[in-house]
Amino acid sequence: MKDLKLLKRCERNRKRSKRRAIYCPIHGCYLHSVSQKYKLFASHPGQLQRKGIGRQNAKILIASQTAVLLENEWLEAFWCDECQQTKWYHVEKLAKSTDKNVGRASYSISLAPSYLWKQAVGVDEARGNPSVSEFTRRHARMAKYKNF
């Protein structure tokens, strides 16, 4: 009876999703996510062409949709235990492995270049609004953290 309960519990644990296998490109250690995913969008045909879409199809897509979601790509911040710092990465989810035992997706990461921030939705401008004074910006941050 006790073995049956243990077996059921083990089966239940196997159904849990696994952590994403995203590792530091410098040290090879596991990276811990510390932000939400910021999805990327293409608003120019050239951006789609770099992703392998033909020139004519890219023009048609942009003309009909204005902005096209880039599937399996996003910006995300990760903490590295070895570096002891948070860095923003451009993450691309690659196709799942065909190996029966693995069956997990693999990821390609690189430091997020500045031009990608313009393609992300929901990201505040890093420098802030230039018409807002430093005093106002500092006090707005203080109010945000005190939950007023």
Buried (B, 14 or more C-beta within 10 A) or exposed (E): EEEEEEEEEEEEEEEEEEEBEBBBBEEEEBBEBEEEBBBBBBBBBEBBBEEEBEEEEBBEBBEEEEBBEBEBBBBBBBBBEEBEEEBBBBBBBEEEEEEEEEEEBBBBBEEBEEEBBEBBEEEEEEEEEEEEEEEEEEEEEEEEEEEE
